[in-house]
Amino acid sequence: MRKFRAVLLVTAAAAILGACEGQVQTRLDNSIGLATYQNLGLIERKPIGVGLVVDEEVRAAAVDVKTHNINFRMAVGEALVSRLMYALVLQFDRVQLLEQPTLPADGSLDTLMVVTLKDLDATVNISPKWNTVATESSGWIEVEAILKDSGGQIVWVGTSRAEAEASQESIMVAGAQDAGVAMNRAIETTVARLVNQMAISSSLREFVSRRGA
């Protein structure tokens, strides 16, 4: 009986992994979470316009993690830009995603925020059990944001790095969502820390004050 159960376990494990063979698009959250709201504190929109500049390399940034016979692909750039845009909308009167680091001629924006990706990586490990799959993941990301005025002078610089680990367990499936849990947390923390740096920046407060004078 024990031998029969062991054979069933191996068969089930093989079926679980075999069903997920190939490339799997890992779902990442595009909205901000509680951590960002906590770092925002009092949400009081500043009366200036900000253009967010993220080049195509960052927008398309992705990380591929292969474990067993599954390749998990995480579209990190899209999630990062979406979360950052939403966080900026909560802080400033006018926000626009720009293709090039050039302010619009109509004067609707006062500053440019240029975001670059400094570091990005992730790991995923899948352990099949009797009728579940345990997924352990880690993710780390580092970004830099530079805010410049219309004359090209630097108003604020922020660098944020975050690392996260996660352990999930799903019934009979190696979930794409489970594989991205740690990376989701790392992106959320990175955005939250950038937001916090902006909130406490004296140089940014002085710039906003001068623009409103």
C-alpha positions as CSV (number, residue, x, y, z in Angstrom):
1,M,0.0,0.0,0.0
2,R,2.8,2.4,0.9
3,K,4.5,1.7,-2.4
4,F,1.3,2.3,-4.3
5,R,0.8,5.6,-2.6
6,A,4.4,6.6,-3.4
7,V,3.7,5.8,-7.1
8,L,0.6,7.9,-7.0
9,L,2.5,10.8,-5.5
10,V,5.2,10.7,-8.1
11,T,2.5,10.5,-10.9
12,A,0.6,13.4,-9.4
13,A,3.7,15.5,-9.1
14,A,4.7,14.7,-12.7
15,A,1.1,15.6,-13.9
16,I,1.2,18.9,-12.0
17,L,4.5,20.0,-13.6
18,G,3.7,18.5,-17.0
19,A,0.4,20.5,-17.2
20,C,2.4,23.7,-16.8
21,E,5.2,22.9,-19.2
22,G,6.5,25.7,-21.4
23,Q,6.3,29.4,-20.8
24,V,3.8,30.9,-18.3
25,Q,3.0,34.6,-18.1
26,T,3.2,35.5,-14.4
27,R,0.5,37.9,-13.4
28,L,1.8,41.1,-11.6
29,D,-0.4,43.7,-10.0
30,N,-0.7,47.1,-11.8
31,S,-2.4,49.0,-9.0
32,I,-0.8,50.3,-5.8
33,G,-1.5,48.8,-2.4
34,L,-1.7,49.7,1.2
35,A,2.1,50.2,1.6
36,T,2.1,53.1,-0.8
37,Y,-0.9,54.8,0.8
38,Q,0.8,54.5,4.2
39,N,3.9,56.2,2.8
40,L,1.9,59.0,1.2
41,G,0.4,60.0,4.6
42,L,-1.8,63.0,4.1
43,I,-2.7,63.0,0.4
44,E,-2.5,66.7,-0.6
45,R,-2.0,67.2,-4.3
46,K,0.8,69.6,-5.2
47,P,-0.1,72.3,-7.7
48,I,2.4,71.4,-10.4
49,G,2.5,69.2,-13.5
50,V,4.9,66.2,-13.8
51,G,5.8,64.4,-16.9
52,L,6.9,60.8,-16.3
53,V,9.6,59.7,-18.7
54,V,10.2,55.9,-18.9
55,D,12.1,54.7,-21.9
56,E,11.0,51.6,-23.9
57,E,13.7,49.4,-22.3
58,V,12.3,50.0,-18.9
59,R,8.7,49.7,-20.0
60,A,9.5,46.3,-21.6
61,A,11.7,45.1,-18.8
62,A,10.9,41.5,-17.9
63,V,12.5,38.7,-16.0
64,D,12.5,35.1,-16.9
65,V,12.8,32.4,-14.3
66,K,13.0,28.7,-15.3
67,T,12.3,26.0,-12.8
68,H,11.8,22.3,-13.6
69,N,10.2,22.5,-17.1
70,I,8.4,25.8,-16.6
71,N,9.6,29.2,-17.7
72,F,7.9,32.0,-15.7
73,R,8.0,35.4,-17.4
74,M,7.3,38.5,-15.3
75,A,6.5,41.8,-17.1
76,V,8.0,44.0,-14.4
77,G,8.3,47.2,-16.4
78,E,4.6,47.5,-17.1
79,A,3.7,46.9,-13.5
80,L,6.3,49.3,-12.2
81,V,5.3,52.2,-14.5
82,S,1.5,51.6,-13.9
83,R,2.0,51.7,-10.1
84,L,4.3,54.8,-10.2
85,M,1.9,56.7,-12.5
86,Y,-1.0,56.1,-10.1
87,A,1.1,57.2,-7.1
88,L,2.0,60.4,-9.0
89,V,-1.6,61.1,-9.9
90,L,-2.4,61.1,-6.2
91,Q,0.3,63.7,-5.5
92,F,0.3,66.2,-8.3
93,D,-2.4,68.2,-10.2
94,R,-1.2,67.1,-13.6
95,V,0.6,64.0,-14.6
96,Q,1.4,62.7,-18.1
97,L,3.4,59.7,-19.4
98,L,5.9,61.0,-22.0
99,E,7.7,59.2,-24.7
100,Q,10.7,61.6,-24.7
101,P,12.3,63.7,-22.0
102,T,10.9,67.0,-23.3
103,L,8.2,69.2,-21.7
104,P,5.1,69.9,-23.8
105,A,5.2,73.3,-25.5
106,D,1.8,74.2,-24.0
107,G,3.2,74.7,-20.6
108,S,0.9,72.2,-19.0
109,L,3.9,70.5,-17.2
110,D,6.5,72.0,-14.9
111,T,8.9,69.1,-14.3
112,L,10.2,65.9,-15.9
113,M,10.7,62.7,-13.8
114,V,13.1,60.3,-15.6
115,V,13.1,56.8,-14.2
116,T,15.8,54.2,-14.9
117,L,16.0,50.6,-13.8
118,K,19.3,49.7,-12.0
119,D,18.8,46.1,-11.0
120,L,16.2,43.4,-11.5
121,D,16.1,39.7,-10.7
122,A,13.9,36.9,-9.3
123,T,13.8,33.3,-8.3
124,V,11.1,30.7,-8.3
125,N,11.2,27.2,-6.8
126,I,8.3,24.7,-7.1
127,S,7.9,21.7,-4.8
128,P,5.1,19.3,-5.7
129,K,3.4,17.6,-2.8
130,W,0.5,15.1,-2.5
131,N,-2.2,17.3,-3.9
132,T,-0.7,20.7,-3.7
133,V,2.3,22.7,-5.1
134,A,4.4,24.8,-2.9
135,T,5.9,27.8,-4.6
136,E,8.7,29.8,-3.1
137,S,9.7,33.0,-4.8
138,S,12.0,36.0,-4.3
139,G,12.3,39.2,-6.2
140,W,14.5,42.3,-6.0
141,I,14.4,45.5,-8.0
142,E,16.2,48.9,-7.8
143,V,15.1,52.0,-9.6
144,E,16.3,55.6,-9.7
145,A,14.1,58.6,-10.3
146,I,15.4,62.1,-11.2
147,L,13.0,65.1,-11.2
148,K,14.2,68.1,-13.3
149,D,12.7,71.5,-13.9
150,S,12.0,73.2,-17.3
151,G,15.6,74.4,-17.3
152,G,17.1,70.9,-16.8
153,Q,18.1,71.6,-13.2
154,I,17.7,68.7,-10.8
155,V,15.0,69.2,-8.2
156,W,15.1,65.8,-6.6
157,V,16.8,62.5,-6.9
158,G,15.5,59.3,-5.4
159,T,16.9,55.7,-5.4
160,S,14.9,52.8,-4.1
161,R,15.8,49.1,-3.8
162,A,13.6,46.4,-2.4
163,E,13.8,42.7,-1.9
164,A,11.0,40.3,-1.0
165,E,10.4,36.6,-0.4
166,A,7.1,34.7,-0.5
167,S,5.9,31.2,0.1
168,Q,2.5,30.1,-1.4
169,E,0.7,26.8,-1.7
170,S,-2.0,26.0,-4.3
171,I,-4.1,22.9,-4.9
172,M,-2.9,20.8,-7.8
173,V,-1.5,23.6,-9.8
174,A,1.8,25.6,-10.1
175,G,0.1,29.0,-10.2
176,A,1.5,31.9,-12.3
177,Q,0.1,34.2,-9.6
178,D,2.0,32.4,-6.9
179,A,5.3,32.7,-8.8
180,G,5.0,36.5,-8.9
181,V,4.0,37.2,-5.3
182,A,7.5,38.2,-4.2
183,M,8.1,40.4,-7.2
184,N,4.8,42.1,-6.6
185,R,5.9,42.9,-3.1
186,A,9.3,44.1,-4.2
187,I,7.7,46.5,-6.8
188,E,5.2,47.7,-4.3
189,T,7.9,48.4,-1.7
190,T,10.1,50.2,-4.3
191,V,7.3,52.5,-5.3
192,A,6.3,53.1,-1.7
193,R,9.9,54.1,-0.8
194,L,10.2,56.5,-3.7
195,V,6.9,58.1,-2.7
196,N,8.1,58.5,0.9
197,Q,11.4,60.1,-0.3
198,M,9.4,62.6,-2.4
199,A,7.1,63.4,0.5
200,I,10.0,64.3,2.9
201,S,12.2,66.1,0.3
202,S,12.8,69.7,1.3
203,S,14.1,70.6,-2.2
204,L,10.8,69.4,-3.8
205,R,8.8,71.4,-1.2
206,E,10.8,74.5,-2.0
207,F,10.3,74.0,-5.7
208,V,6.5,73.6,-5.3
209,S,6.5,76.7,-3.1
210,R,8.3,78.8,-5.7
211,R,6.0,77.6,-8.5
212,G,3.0,78.5,-6.5
213,A,4.3,82.0,-5.5
